C-alpha cells in the first residue's frame, strides 16, 4: 500500500466531437483563460495539474483528444488505462449530444465499469442557441449511470465544480467520509470570498 505522502496520479481522458470545447475546458481549469480563436487539437495533447484536497494531494493527468474522425484510431489506447473519461458535448449542438452515446460505448468497451464517466454539457453561455436542455442531459446521465454537469469554459461557469466532482469520485476518495466538495481547492483558486459563488455553482443548472 502506498504511503500517504505518495502523490496519487489519475489519468483523465477528454472525449467528444470536434469543437465541443474539450481543449477550452482544460485551458480554463489549467490557466483560467479562454481563447476565442478555435484551433482543432491534432492527435493527443497532455497536461498535468496538482489538486490540493482536504487531506491529500492528487496529480491529474489530462489527456486532450482530437474530435476529428481521422484521429479516432488513436483513442482506444488512451482510454485503456484511464481512471476517468470526461465526455463533452455542446449544448448548442444536438448531434454532439446524440454522439456521446458512441463515446460512452467506446469507453465501456475498453474499461467496462472500472472507470468514472463524467458527461459534460459545455457552452451554457450560448443561451439563445441551446438545443439540449439540462433536463435531457440529466436524464441521459441517469439512464446510463454516469455523472453529469453543465459548464461554460468561456464564462468560467462550473469548471472548478466539474473537477471537484471528479476528484471526489476518484478511487480511494470514498474512504474520506468527511470530504466536502467545497473544501477542495485547486492550484490557481483565489480563496478570497470565493466560497459563496462556489456553493452556488455546486447546485448545478445553468447560470443564465
Helices and strands as residue ranges (DSSP letters): E 8-15, H 22-31, E 44-52, E 57-65, G 69-71, H 72-79, E 84-90, H 94-98, H 100-111, E 116-122, G 127-129, H 134-143, E 147-150, H 159-169, G 173-175, G 181-183, E 185-186, H 195-202
